[in-house]
Amino acid sequence: MDLRRIKKIEDAFYHAVANTLLFQVKDADLTGLRVTHVAVTPDLSLARIYYDLPEGKVREPQIQKALRRSAGYFRHAIAAQVNLKRMPKIEFFYDETVEMEKNVEAIFERLNEEKKMK
């Protein structure tokens, strides 16, 4: 499948999930959840939705359970916003890259402080 088409579908899914989280979901467990990116397989059979939490991985098991519980709702909400013949299966994953980025930044800050002390 054309990579540009997949990218457009991923962008459409990203916006649909973000809009659904902001304006439609009333589940208190999902408050503060931020979608970081979406990856769709080339055959459009699976959409992986990656998310981040402001407080880090503390509530991740609780969030994962709530997302599994509401996966059908998200699939229906996305289908209403994105026009596809066949709707992919949806999976949610905690995006650890944001946490890793914070750790790398902290290491660089420490190195800069040590360098200034010399």
Buried (B, 14 or more C-beta within 10 A) or exposed (E): EEEEEBEEBBEBBBBBBBBBBEEEBEBEBBEEBEBBBBBBEEEBEEBBBBBBBEEEEEBBEEBBEBBEEBBEBBBEBBBEEBEEEEEBEBBBEBBBEBBEEEEEEEEEEEEEEEEEEE
